């Protein structure tokens, strides 16, 4: 009898263990994944020789390429470049020489006088609509200025500030 009782108890325990559902089993699961792409936005300006040797002796519209620009971004909506304009000034002169700025693609023709549509003293905005790789987005920066007929002698200086931001 004792053998039957032990065998019966073992069968009851075995049947109980076999009927317990798996607590951690399932038919679906999720694994969250993520990553980060850092923004790459760079600008380099390379002044031309002409930028430091402007001819200020002729009282007529003068257009000069003053810089080669290299801009790159990985932003799929592009970037906006802002270029300041203003005056070439001489501390000994009461008559500054105002200048306007224009940015063009390096593959475009040089601008003419009528292409300078943003007034001196006002920032120019130039935008793109897509990402680009370094070296594929060359731009040229031009200025247009007109010295006075009797411009005071001396050295005139100015600065163009360039800022680039992702769109």
Backbone torsions as a table, in degrees:
resi	resn	phi	psi	omega
1	UNK	NA	-37.3	179.8
2	UNK	-61.5	-36.5	179.5
3	UNK	-67.5	-39.5	176.9
4	UNK	-63.9	-38.8	-177.9
5	UNK	-67.9	-42.7	178.8
6	UNK	-66.6	-43.4	179.7
7	UNK	-65.8	-40.8	179.3
8	UNK	-66.5	-40.5	178.4
9	UNK	-64.3	-39.5	179.8
10	UNK	-66.8	-38.7	177.9
11	UNK	-67.2	-39.2	178.8
12	UNK	-66.1	-44.3	179.3
13	UNK	-64.7	-42.9	179.0
14	UNK	-63.5	-41.1	179.0
15	UNK	-67.2	-36.6	179.3
16	UNK	-66.7	-44.4	178.9
17	UNK	-64.6	-40.4	-178.3
18	UNK	-68.7	-25.5	-177.2
19	UNK	-91.4	-3.3	177.8
20	UNK	-77.5	122.0	179.3
21	UNK	-67.8	152.6	178.9
22	UNK	-69.0	123.2	-174.3
23	UNK	-73.4	-27.3	-173.8
24	UNK	-113.1	6.9	-178.6
25	UNK	-85.3	149.1	177.8
26	UNK	-159.6	173.4	-179.8
27	UNK	-105.5	-10.0	176.7
28	UNK	-139.0	158.8	176.7
29	UNK	-157.6	161.0	177.3
30	UNK	-126.7	148.9	176.4
31	UNK	-128.9	107.1	178.6
32	UNK	-70.9	134.4	176.7
33	UNK	-131.4	153.0	177.8
34	UNK	-160.4	166.8	178.2
35	UNK	-162.8	172.4	-177.7
36	UNK	-133.0	136.5	172.1
37	UNK	-110.0	119.0	179.6
38	UNK	-73.6	143.3	177.1
39	UNK	-69.7	135.1	171.4
40	UNK	-117.0	115.4	-180.0
41	UNK	-143.1	113.5	-175.6
42	UNK	-136.8	147.2	173.1
43	UNK	-136.0	138.8	172.9
44	UNK	-131.3	137.9	178.2
45	UNK	-120.6	130.7	-178.9
46	UNK	-119.2	100.0	-178.2
47	UNK	-60.4	143.3	175.5
48	UNK	-82.7	164.9	176.0
49	UNK	-59.8	-39.0	-178.4
50	UNK	-62.9	-26.0	-179.6
51	UNK	-61.5	-30.2	-179.1
52	UNK	-98.4	-0.3	-178.5
53	UNK	-134.8	47.3	-178.5
54	UNK	-63.0	138.3	175.8
55	UNK	-83.3	108.0	-178.6
56	UNK	-105.9	14.3	-175.4
57	UNK	-95.5	-8.8	-176.3
58	UNK	-107.4	123.8	-178.6
59	UNK	-84.1	61.2	176.2
60	UNK	-147.9	164.2	177.7
61	UNK	-56.9	129.0	177.9
62	UNK	-126.7	130.7	178.9
63	UNK	-117.0	128.1	-175.8
64	UNK	-137.1	134.9	170.8
65	UNK	-77.0	120.4	-175.9
66	UNK	-107.6	-12.4	179.7
67	UNK	-161.2	149.7	166.8
68	UNK	-100.1	133.4	-178.4
69	UNK	-115.9	139.6	172.9
70	UNK	-121.8	119.4	-177.8
71	UNK	-130.1	134.9	175.7
72	UNK	-140.8	147.5	177.2
73	UNK	-150.1	153.3	172.9
74	UNK	-104.9	8.4	179.0
75	UNK	-74.5	124.7	-175.3
76	UNK	-67.0	-15.0	178.5
77	UNK	-100.5	5.7	174.7
78	UNK	87.0	-158.5	-177.7
79	UNK	-142.4	167.0	172.6
80	UNK	-123.7	125.3	176.8
81	UNK	-99.8	132.3	175.5
82	UNK	-115.2	128.6	179.5
83	UNK	-123.3	130.1	179.5
84	UNK	-83.1	157.9	172.4
85	UNK	-134.0	173.5	-177.7
86	UNK	171.5	-127.0	-174.9
87	UNK	-130.7	144.1	164.1
88	UNK	-86.4	126.1	-175.7
89	UNK	-127.4	157.5	178.9
90	UNK	-132.0	124.2	-177.0
91	UNK	-60.5	-20.2	-179.8
92	UNK	-95.0	4.5	-175.9
93	UNK	-121.7	138.9	175.5
94	UNK	-87.8	-3.9	-176.3
95	UNK	-116.9	94.2	175.8
96	UNK	-73.4	166.0	177.8
97	UNK	-111.3	110.8	-179.3
98	UNK	-75.5	151.5	177.1
99	UNK	-139.4	150.4	174.5
100	UNK	-110.5	158.7	180.0
101	UNK	-120.5	154.8	177.6
102	UNK	-148.0	134.8	176.6
103	UNK	-113.4	134.4	178.2
104	UNK	-134.5	160.5	171.6
105	UNK	-65.3	147.0	-178.9
106	UNK	-64.2	-18.3	179.3
107	UNK	-91.7	-4.2	-177.4
108	UNK	-85.1	162.3	175.5
109	UNK	-72.6	151.7	179.0
110	UNK	-58.2	144.2	-179.3
111	UNK	-71.3	156.9	174.2
112	UNK	-110.0	171.1	-173.7
113	UNK	-50.0	-44.1	-177.8
114	UNK	-68.7	-12.8	179.0
115	UNK	-76.9	-15.4	-179.3
116	UNK	-88.8	95.2	-172.0
117	UNK	-104.3	-10.7	-179.8
118	UNK	-98.3	125.9	-175.4
119	UNK	-64.0	151.4	175.0
120	UNK	-59.1	138.0	-177.8
121	UNK	91.6	-4.7	179.0
122	UNK	-114.1	137.7	179.3
123	UNK	-70.6	140.5	174.0
124	UNK	-93.9	133.3	173.5
125	UNK	-110.3	132.2	179.7
126	UNK	-130.2	121.4	-176.6
127	UNK	-120.9	156.4	173.2
128	UNK	-121.1	168.4	-175.8
129	UNK	-121.8	15.9	179.9
130	UNK	-159.9	164.5	177.7
131	UNK	-70.7	159.4	178.3
132	UNK	-151.6	158.8	178.8
133	UNK	-93.4	155.1	178.1
134	UNK	-54.1	134.6	177.2
135	UNK	88.5	-9.8	179.8
136	UNK	-102.2	2.1	-176.5
137	UNK	-126.7	50.6	178.7
138	UNK	-70.6	138.4	178.2
139	UNK	-130.2	157.3	173.6
140	UNK	-116.3	142.8	176.8
141	UNK	-111.5	122.1	179.0
142	UNK	-114.5	154.4	169.1
143	UNK	-125.5	155.4	173.3
144	UNK	-127.8	130.3	-179.8
145	UNK	-144.4	160.6	178.5
146	UNK	-139.9	104.0	176.6
147	UNK	-66.2	158.1	176.2
148	UNK	-71.0	160.1	178.4
149	UNK	-61.0	-37.3	177.9
150	UNK	-121.9	65.4	-178.5
151	UNK	-69.4	133.9	177.9
152	UNK	-57.8	142.4	178.6
153	UNK	-70.5	159.3	176.6
154	UNK	129.3	-178.9	-179.5
155	UNK	-90.8	130.6	179.1
156	UNK	-112.7	138.2	-178.4
157	UNK	-135.1	153.5	175.3
158	UNK	-156.8	171.5	-180.0
159	UNK	-138.3	137.4	173.3
160	UNK	-108.1	120.4	177.9
161	UNK	-93.9	132.2	-179.6
162	UNK	-117.1	132.2	177.6
163	UNK	-133.9	138.4	178.3
164	UNK	-126.8	138.9	179.4
165	UNK	-139.7	144.8	175.2
166	UNK	-65.6	144.7	176.2
167	UNK	-76.5	NA	NA
